Amino acid sequence: MDSMKEQINDEAGFSLSRTNLSQQVADHLEEVILSSPSSMVSEKLPSEQQLAKEYAVSRPVIREALKLLQERGLVTLRNGLGAFITKPATSTVFSAVSRIMQMNHISDKDLTQMRGLIEVSAAKLAAQNATEKDLGNLRENMRRFSDKSLSLKERVSLDSQFHLIVAHASGNALLEMFNEVLISMLADYMGKGVLIAGGVDDAIARHQKIAEALYAHDVDASVKAMEEHIAYSEQNVERFAAQSKKGGTGKRTRKEE
């Protein structure tokens, strides 16, 4: 906490205008948190009283600034204990991207195209960088995913997990994070593809093809298998939509319903 206080004091030339005080304080604290080499997750920020003194503002202004930082995923507020630095969760990014998509009228097609770019890149890097632990996780996922008696909820969960394992195996933390955000946004979309006749068998077969290419560390085969999987998934969802308009989506088991 002392290091954070010193960092705030060391920001030479920083001053507040008299408008949007809480926003300015939040922005400055964010800059300090992100730029300070000594900032640690779970580190406690100075108290409201100390921050109010440092910024020459009222405690309500500080309180509002801390709430803004909490919304940005940079701090967590604990009743009676204060504010603590935290690492932004994927859900924070998800919420921001969702708002951007809605405000800019981003289509589902744009979203699925972006998913394809990220997933194929993940498969390419995973073929090069996957560890034995990654491949072990993939094998376990395939063992469970191949069970045709799974409920729809269980299948979608394992489907998402498969793609997250591949992204993690890529070794690129930023790609993994963006992939997790996209997968979260596409959960309903992914479920539709297995509701058509033959959808479950298709999903299992295509995941298996990707997995086998990754087990062999075959870059070209991994890329091709993932490209085909994304393309056929999109076609299956389109088939689901067409069948839904006609009043039927094929036979489903009670578990899938």
Residue pairs with C-beta under 8 A, 6 or more apart in sequence:
1 43
1 44
1 45
1 46
3 36
3 38
4 32
4 33
4 36
4 38
4 39
4 43
4 45
4 46
5 46
5 50
5 54
7 32
7 36
7 38
7 39
8 28
8 29
8 32
8 46
8 51
8 54
9 54
11 28
11 31
11 32
14 28
16 24
16 25
16 55
16 56
16 57
17 24
21 57
21 61
21 65
22 61
22 62
22 64
22 65
22 68
23 65
23 68
25 51
25 55
25 57
25 61
25 62
25 65
26 64
26 65
26 66
26 68
26 69
26 72
28 55
29 45
29 51
29 65
29 69
30 69
30 72
30 74
32 39
33 39
33 69
33 74
33 75
33 85
34 74
39 85
40 85
41 85
41 86
41 87
42 84
42 85
42 86
43 84
43 85
44 81
44 82
44 83
44 84
44 85
45 51
45 66
45 75
45 82
45 83
45 84
45 85
46 54
47 82
48 59
48 62
48 63
48 66
48 82
49 59
51 62
51 65
52 58
52 59
52 61
52 62
55 61
55 62
66 75
66 77
66 83
67 77
69 75
69 83
70 76
70 77
70 83
72 88
72 92
73 86
73 87
73 88
73 89
73 92
74 85
74 86
74 88
75 83
75 84
75 85
75 86
76 83
76 84
76 86
77 83
78 84
90 177
90 180
90 181
90 184
91 184
93 177
93 181
94 181
94 184
94 185
97 181
97 185
98 185
100 106
101 111
108 189
111 182
111 185
111 186
112 186
112 189
112 230
112 234
114 182
115 182
115 186
115 230
116 227
116 230
116 231
118 167
118 175
118 178
118 179
118 182
119 163
119 166
119 167
119 179
119 226
119 229
119 230
120 223
120 226
120 227
120 230
121 170
121 175
122 163
122 166
122 167
122 169
122 170
122 172
122 175
122 176
122 179
122 226
123 166
123 170
123 210
123 213
123 214
123 222
123 223
123 225
123 226
124 170
124 219
124 222
124 223
125 169
125 170
125 171
125 172
125 175
126 134
126 166
126 167
126 169
126 170
126 171
126 214
126 222
127 213
127 214
127 217
127 218
127 219
127 221
127 222
127 223
128 217
128 219
129 169
129 170
129 171
130 138
130 169
130 214
130 217
131 169
134 165
134 168
134 169
135 169
135 214
135 215
137 165
138 162
138 165
138 166
138 169
138 211
138 214
138 215
139 211
139 215
141 158
141 161
141 162
141 165
142 162
142 207
142 208
142 211
144 150
144 158
145 155
145 158
145 159
145 162
145 203
145 204
145 207
146 204
146 208
148 200
148 201
148 204
149 253
149 255
150 158
150 255
151 255
151 256
152 191
152 194
152 195
152 255
152 256
152 257
155 191
155 194
155 200
155 203
155 256
156 187
156 190
156 191
156 194
159 190
159 194
159 203
159 207
160 183
160 184
160 187
160 190
162 207
163 179
163 183
164 176
164 179
164 180
164 183
166 210
166 214
166 226
167 175
167 176
167 179
167 180
168 176
169 214
170 176
183 190
189 237
190 233
192 236
192 237
192 240
192 241
193 199
193 202
193 203
193 233
193 236
193 237
193 240
194 200
194 202
194 203
194 236
194 256
195 240
195 249
195 250
195 252
195 256
196 236
196 239
196 240
196 243
196 249
196 250
197 250
197 251
198 250
199 236
199 240
199 250
202 232
202 236
203 233
206 225
206 228
206 229
206 232
206 233
207 229
209 225
209 228
209 229
210 222
210 225
210 226
210 229
212 221
213 221
213 222
213 224
213 225
214 222
240 249
243 249
243 250
